[in-house]
Amino acid sequence: MRKSMWSYAGCALLILALQTGGCPDDGATPDPGTMTDPTGNGANDSPMSGSDDDPGGSQGATATGAARAMIRAATGGTVRGSTGLELTIPPGALASDTEIALTPLSDTDLAALDASYLAGAVLEPDGLEFSQPATLRVPLPAPWEHEEPPFELVFKGTDPSDAFETDRRVGLSADGRFALFEVEHFSGRICANQCHAGVREVLEAHFAAEGCARADWFQRVQGKYPGLELRESCESIAPSELVAILDSMFDEYGEWNAGDDVPADKLAELEQIAESGRQVVFVFSNDSFSPRGGERNFYGGVAHSAIAEKREGAWQMRNTFVPGYVAKLFPDGTNVVWWPLRDLNTFRNLAQGVAVEIAFCGQPGCLGSDDPYDTTKPYTPLERRVVSPWDAVRIFVEREQNVACQRLAGCWRFATEGLSDSGTFLLRFDERGQVDSLWMEQVNDGSIETSAATVFFELMRFARPNAGAFADNTRGVDAGVFPAEDQSEFTAALNWEFVFRDEGEISSTTEYFMAFNSAELSKNEPGEYFDCDFEQVITYTSYDEDGNMETDEQRFAGRLRAARVPCPEPGAEGVYTQEQLPDLFDFDFDLCGTGAGMTAPLTIAGLLTLRPRRPRRATRG
C-alpha cells in the first residue's frame, strides 16, 4: 500500500455528596398522590383541622410561623402555622390526646449548617410515635424546579446540627412550593437539595489545574444545555447539573443494575484510566436508572455520586456526604469516606451507614442505636436499615484530551456519506479552539506494516509558521471563533499554498481555502457533534515555458456534520506524524525545513482526494 493511500477519498474537512450510609433512593419516594396539597397555598379544609370551634383540637400560631395545638386521639387534627407549616394527623394515630408543637427552622439557621439545607422544622414532643403516618408540610424558599426531588434528613431532639440522611425522598406539592414528609415518629425534619458537591469540588480543582476557570467551563456546559442553571456555590448541586457536566465532558463507560456485578477486568481498566490523568465518576441509583427523557434528555434516579481518587498508593472511590453530625464523629471534621475502587461491588450492596461506620469505628452497626436521644449514634440498629440503597451504578470517564473550558478542543471525524472508500478525515482543534492539524483515518488493508486495524496519517500541521496560515483573510473568516458566548456556535478557516518548482523556477502553485461557517455544536444530547456550512476553494495555477499563467479554480459548498472522536496519539501503534511519512511512502518530501507542511495536494470536485503532483514541493502561508 505504499502508493494506494493516495487513492482514498475522505470527507471534507461534579456530590450527590451523600453520607455513605444513605442517599435517598427511588424506591422509598412517598406517593405524591397521597401527599400532594391540591391547592398549594397552605389551606386545608379537612375536618381534622383544629380551631377554637373544632373538637379535633385547638391551635395557636406565632408570627414566626410556629404553631401549637392540642390534638385529640380519636378525631385527629391539623396543626398549622401562619407561613404554611402544617402537620396533619389522622384519627386514631395517637395513643392519647397530645399537645403538638411545630417550630420552623429559619433560613439563617439552615444556612449556618449546610448550603444544601432548604427548609425544616422541629417537632415536639420529641420521640412521639404514631400508629399510622402523619403528613408534615414545610414551605420551601422557592418552588422546586429540578427533575429529581429533594431528600430527607432527620435529627433527634431540637438540634439540627445532628441531622443525618434517611433513605427517603421528600414529596412535593403540585406547585412545588411545599415539601411533604411522611412522619411515623417525632424527630426534626429537613428538606435538602441533592448534594453532589464532592464530585464537583474535585472536578473544579482538576479543571483549574489545567487552566480552565469556572466561568469558562460553565459556558461550555451551558452551551450544550441552554438555560441550565449552574450554581456558583460548590456546597451542593442538583442531579441535573451533575448529569449536564458529565454529558458535556465525559463518556459513559457502562451501566450495571442490581444483581449485575462490574467485571474485575473493567475495574482494573478504570484504574488504568484514572492513572492516565482522566477523571472517573460513579453515579448510583436504587435497582436501576430511569431512562433518558424530559426536556434535556437526562436520565433520572440519581441517588449518589463518587469520584476516583488515589489515596495511600491505591485508587479509591471518594464519597462525600452531608456535614452536620459527621463533624462530631470524625476528629478532623471530614465528611469524606473512601472505599477501594476494586471493591465497588461490595460497596453497592452495603446497608445504610455501613461505609461510614467502617471508616469511623471499624465494624458494621457500631453507630446504630434504639435510643432516640443518643446523638453519638445516628443510625438505627443494623438489622432495621435499608440494604443496598444504591446497588445500580453508571460509570463515566473523562474524554481523552478533554479541555474543560473549550468545547471545540480535540478531534472531530467528518461524515463520509456517499463516498465509496474507507478514508476519513479528522480535524484537530487545540486548547484555544483553533485548528491544530488535519489527519486521515484509514482501515489498514495489510500493506502498512503494523498490527493496528486502523492507521492515522498526519497530513497537515498548522503549528509551524511555514506549514500554513489560518487567520483573517479576504473572505473575512477567522479560525476557531465563537460568535456565541455559550460556545454553541463557531466559525473556522484554513488557508495554505503549495509551491512547486522545476529547476528552481516556480512551475505551479496550489492554494487551498477551507471554511466552516455557521457551525452549531450539539445541544440537549449526550453525544458531541457539530453541523456546519462548509466551503472549499482550490485554486491551481501553472506556468508554461514562456511564463504564461493558467488558472483553474474548483469550489464546493454544502452542509457537513462532524462527531467528536479520540485524537490519534503520536507514538501509538498505527499513528504516523508528518515526520514519519517519508519512511512509509515512495516520495521525496521536505517536511521539516522550509518546505512542505503537507504530504500532497487535496483536490477533486471539492472533496479531498490525495494524489501526488511533484516529487518536491514547498509551502507558504
N, C-alpha and C positions, 0 to 999 in steps of 0.2 A: 504494500500500500504506500510505497514511497511517494508516488505522484497521484494516487487515486484520491487523496484527501481533497485535492483542489477541485474535484468534480462535484463535491457535495454542495447542495444549496441549503441555506438555513432560512430562518425567518428574518424579517427586518429587525434591524436592531431596536401582700402585699401582700391584723391576725384575728382570722377569727381568733383573736387572742384569747382562747378559752382555757380555763383551768383544765388540766388534762383529765380531770375527773368528770367533765361532762358539759359539752356544748349541748344546747337544746337539740333534740332530734325530732325528725319529722313525724315519727310515729306517735309522739306524745302531744302533738298540737291540739289544743282544745277545739272542739267542734264549733266553728263560727256560727253555725245555725242556731245553736242553743245559747250562745253568749253574746251575740250581736245586739246592740241597742238600736232599734229601728229608727229612732229619731235622731240619735247622735247629739242631742242638745242638753243632756243631763236630766231630762224629765222622765218620770216613771209613774205611770198611772196604775201600777199594781196595787191591789187591795192590801198587800203586805206592808206598804209604805207606812211608816209610823208618823203620827201627828197628834196634836192635843186631843182630837176627837176620834182618833183611830185606836181601837182596842189592841191593835198589834203592838203598840209601843209608843213612847214619846221621845222626841229628839230635840236637840238644840245644836245649832251650827254657829261657829265663831266667824269673825270677819276674815280670818286666815284660811278658811276652808275646812277647819277641823270640825268634827261632829261627835255628838254623844247621844245615845238613846237606850232606853230600857226595852229589850225585845222579849216578848212572851214566847215561851217554848211552843205552846200549842198552835199559835197562829203565825209565827214568824214575823218578819217585818223588814223594813229598809232603813238604814242609817245613811243620811245624805248630807253632805257639806255644801256650802254655797258655791264652790267652784266646779261642782260636778263629781267630786269624790263621793263614792257610794258603795255600800255593801248591802246586798240583798240576801236574806236568809230564809230558806223555805220552811213551811210549817213542819214541826217535829224534828228539825235538825239539831236543836239544842236539848240538852238533858233537863234544863231548868231555866226559868226566866233569868236573863243575864243583861247587865248594863254593858253596852258595847261602845268603845271609843275609837275614832279614826283620826289620825293626825298626818297630814301630808308632809312629805319631805320637801324642803324648799330647793329652788334651783341652786342657791348658794351652797347648801349642804351637799347636794349631789355632785356639783362641780368640784368641790374640795376633795371628794373621794375618788372619782374617775370620770373622765370626759365621756365615756360611753353610757353613763347612767342618765336616763331620760326623765323618769318620774318614779315616785314610790310613796309608800305610806307605812306608818307604824300602826299596828292593830293590837288593841287591848280588850280584855285581859290576855296577856301572853300565855301561850300554851293551850288556850281553849280549843276543844275539839268538836267537830260536827259529825252527825251520823250520816248526813248527805251534804254534798258540796254547796257552799255559798258562793256568790259571784261578787267579786270586787271590781269596781270600775274606777280607774285613775285617769284624770285628764292629762294628755300629752302636751308638751310645749308647742308642738306644731303637728299638723296632720302627717301620718306615716305614709310615705310615698314609695318606699322600696319594695322590691319583689318578694324578699324574704321577710317574715315577721320578726319582731324583736324577741329577745329571750328573757327568761325569768331568773331572778336571783332572790333568795330569801335570807333573812337574818333573824337571830333569836333575840328576844328582848327588845330594847329600844335603840341599840347601837348599830346603825347601818354599815359601819366600817368592818363589821364581821360578815358582811353579805357573801354568799357563795352561790354558784350556779346550780340550777336543777337540770333535769333532762327535758324540760318542757318549754315550748314556745309560748308566747303571750298572744292571746286572742285580741282582735281589734274590732272596734265598732265599724259600722258600714261606711262611715265617712272618714275613718282613720284618725279621729280626734281623741279616742279613748282606748286605753289598754284594759283588757279584760282578763282577770285572773280567776282560776278555779281554786277555791280555798277549802281545804278539809280540816285544817287546824290553824290556829293563830300563830303566825310569825310574820315579821315585816316583809313586805314585797317591794321589789324594784324592777322596773322595766328598763332593759338595757339594749343599746344598739349592738349590732354584730361587731365584733372586735378583732378583726384580722390585723391589728396594728403591728404585731410582732413580725409578721411576714413583710409588711410594707416597710417597717423600720430597717430590716436587713437589706431589702431591695434598694431602698433610697440611699443607704450608705454605699452599696455596690455601684449604683449609677453615679453617685457623686465622685467616687474614686476614679471613675472613667471620664470625668469632666462634664457630666450631664446634670445641669441644675434642675431643681424640682419644676420650675415653671416651664422648662423646655420639654421634659418628658410628660408633663401634664398636657401640653399642646399635642404631643404625639397621640396620646390615648384619646383625647377629646376630638382629634381629627378623625379618628376611626369611629368614635361614638359621640356624635354631636349632641350637645345638650346634657351630657352626663356630668353630674357634679362630682368633682374630686376635692375632698376637704383638705384644707391646709394642715389641720391638726393630725398628728400621727397617733393620737391616743386610740382612735377607733375608726374603722372604715366599714362600709356596708358590703355585703356579698357582691352586689352589682359592681362596686368599684374594684374589688379583687378580681372578679371574672374579666372585667374590661382590661385591667393591666396584664393579666395572663394572656388573653386573646391578642393583645397588641404586640407582645414581645416574646411569647413562649409558644412552643408547640406541644400538643397533647401527646404524651408518651404512652399512655394506656389507662384503662379503667378496669377495676376489679371489684365486683359486688360481693355481697355477703356470701360466705362459704367458698369463695374463689381466691386462693392464695396467689400472691405475686410470686412468680418463679424466682428461684435463687439466682439464676443467671441474669435476670433482669435487675435484681437488687445490686449485683456486682457491677453491672454495666452502669447503673445510676451513680455508683461511687466513682467510677472512671470519668463520667461526665462532670460530676462535681469537682473532681481533681483537676480537670482541664480548665476550671475557672467559670464554667457556666452554672447558673443557679438552678436548683431543683426544688420544686414546690409540691407539697402533698395537700390535697383538698379532700376532706372526709364528709361522709353523709351516713345516714342510717339506712341499711339494707341496700338501697340503690339510689342513683341520682335521677332527678326528674329530667325528662328530655328537654332539649333546647326549644325555646319558643319565646313568645312575647315580642314586644316592640323591638328589642335589640338582639333577639335570638340567643339569650343567655340560658344556661342550664340552671335548674333550681336544686333545692335540697342541700345547699352548702351549710355544714354544721361546724366545721373546724378546719383549720389550716396549719401547716407546719412547713419549715424550710430546712434544707440540708445545711449543716454547719460542722466544720471539723473541730473536734474538741479532744484534747489529750491524745492526739495522734490518730483518732478514729472518727469516721463520719457518723454523725448523729442527726436525729430529727429534732430540731429546736422548736419546742412547743411553748407558746406564751399564753398565759391565762389572765383573767381579770384580777388586778391587785385588790387589796382590801385585807381580808383576814390572812392572806398569804404572807404579807409583810410581818405578821405576828408569828408565823410558823418558822420562817427561814431567817436565820440570824442576819444575813446580809440584805434582807428585804427584797430578794429577787422574786420575780413572777415567771421565771423560765424553768422548764423541766426538759431535760434531754432524754432521748431514747435511741438505742442503737439502730441505725438505718437498716442493717441486715436483719433486724428482728422486727421489721414492720408488721408482719402478720400477727405476731403476738400482741403488739400494741393495739391492733384493730379489734381484738377480742377481749380487752380488759373491761372489768366492771368500772362504773363511775368512781373516779377519785383514786384508783389504784396506782396510777403512774405518779401522782403527787405523793402518795403515801410511801412508795418505794424510794422516791428521792428524799423524803423528809425523815422517815423513821424506819425504812428498810424492809417493811413487810406489808402485804395487803391487809386492810382492816384496821390498821393502827390509829387511824383518825376517825373511826366510827364510834358512835355512842347513841344510846337511847335517851340520854339526859338532854332535854331541850335547852338547858341552861348552861351546858358545858361548851363555852365558846372556843376552847382549845381543840375540840374535836367536831369539825363542821359536818361530817358525814353521818348518815345512818349506818347501822351495822351492815357488814359486807353482804350478808345473805339477803338483805332487803333492797339492794341497789339495782339500778338498771345495768344490765350486762350488754356489752357491745353497742354503745351509743353511737359509734362511728365505724361500723365494720365495712363500709364501702369506701374505696379510695380511688381518686383520679389523680394521676401524676403528670406534671408539666415540666418540661426542660426548656431553659432559655435558648433562643435561636442562636445558631452559630454566627459569629461576627456581629452580634446584636449591638447597636448603638442606641441607647435608650432615648436620647433626645433627637434622633433623626430617623424619620420613617423611611426615607429612601435608602439609607446606608445598607450595603450588602449587594447581593446578586439577584438578577431577575432573568428568567428564561422566557423568550418570546414564543408566542404561539406559532405553529408551523402548519396550520390548516391549509390544505390544498397543495402542499409540497410533497413530492414522492420520495425524497431521500431522507436519510436519518440524521443529517447535520442540523444542530440547533444552536442559535447564538445566545450568549449570556452577556448582559451589560452589568458592570460592577460600579456602584457608586461608593465614594469614600465617606468618611465620618462627617464631612461637611455637606454631603448631599450632592457633590459634583461627580461627574463621570470620571472614573479611575481607569478602566480598561475594558476592552472588548475581547470575549473568548468565544471559542466554538466548542460545543459538546458533541461528541460523535461516538456512535457504537463502534467498538473495536471489532473489525472483521478478521482479526488474526494477523494482519500484515504489520501491526505495530507490536514490537517485542515487549509485551507487558502482560501481566496476569489480569489487569483491570478490564472489566467488561465494557466500561465507558472511558474514553480518553478526552482530555481537555487541552486545547491549544490556546495560548495567549496570542491573539492576532495583532492587537494594537494596545499599547500602553500610553496613557496620557500624562504620566507623572513627570517625564523628562521634557524640558522645554523644546528640544528638537524633534519630539515624537508626535507633534500635532498640537493644535490650538483649539481651545474651546473658551469662548468669551463673547463679548459683543461683536456683532457682525452686521453686514449690510441689511440682513433680514430682521434685525432687532431682537434676536433671541439670545438669552443668556443661558449659562449652564447651571442646572440644578437650582432653580429659583422657585421659591414657594410664594405664589401670589396670595395664597390664603394663609392667615396666621396659624390656623389649626393644623397645618400640614396635610390638608386633604387634597390639595392641587399643586401641580408644579409644571415647570417648563424646563427643557434642557436642549442643548445644541452641541454638535461636534463639527469641527472644520479641520481638514488637513489636506495636504497636497503631496503627490508623488512626482518626483522629477527624474526622468530617465535620460541618461547621457550616452552618447556614442562618440568615442574617442575625444572625450572632454566637452563635446558640444551637446547642448540640450536637444534631444530628438523628440521628446514628447513630455507632457505633464498630464496627470490625472488628479482633479480636485474633487473632494468629497464634501458635501454638506448634508448633515442629518439633523433633524429637529423633532422633538417630542413636545407637541403643543396641547394645551387643554387636557393635560394628563390628570386623571382623577383616581385617587387611591381608594381602595375598597372601604366600605363603611358597613357597620352592623353585621359583619360576618367574621367567623373565626379565622379564615384564611386571609392572606395578604396578596393583593394583585393590583395592577393599575391598567386602565384603558386610556388610550391617548390617540390624538390625531398625529399620524406620522408623515413626515415629509422628507424625501431624499432627492438630492440633485447631484448628478455625477457629470462633470464636465471634462471631456477628453480632448486635449489639444496636441496636434502633431505638426512637425515642421519637415518640409522636404529639403532636398539638397540646395535649393535656391533660397531657402529661408521663408518660403511661403507657409502661412499658417492655415490649418484646417481645424475647425472646432465641431465637436459632436456633443450634444447635451441630452441626458436622459433624466426624466422626472417621474417620481412616483409619490402618490399621496393616498392615504387610507387610514382606517381606524384599526389599531392593533391592541392586543392585550398581552401583558407580561405578568407572570406569577413569581413570587419570591421563592428562591431555592438556596441551598447551602453553596457558598463560594468554593471554587477549587482551591486547594491548599498546596502552594508550591512545595515540592519535595515529596508529596504523596505519590503513591503508585498511580501511573497513568495521567499525571498532570505535568504539562510541559510549558515552560515560560518561553518568552521570545529568545532568550539566550541559548536555549536548548534546541530550537527548531532547526538550525543549520545541520546539526548532527543527525537529524531524522530524515531530512529530505535532500534531494539532489539539486540544490540551488545554492548560489553564492550570494549571501546577504551581508550587508553592512548594517548590523542591528544595533550596535552599542557605541559606535563612534559618532561621526557627523552624518551618518546615513539613515537608513530606513528605520522607522519605528513600527513597521508593519510588514507582514510577510508577502502580501500580494494585493493588487487592487481588488475591489469588490464591485462587480457590476454585472447586471443582466436584467433588463426590463424592470429596473427599480428594486429588485430583490438582490440580496447579497449572495453572489456566487464567486468562489475563489478560482482564479486562474493565473498562471504565470505570464508576465508580459516580457520582461527583460531579465537577464541574469544579474544585473547590477542596478541599484537604484538609490535614491536619497529622498529624504522628506524635508519639507519645510512648513512651518505653521502659518 
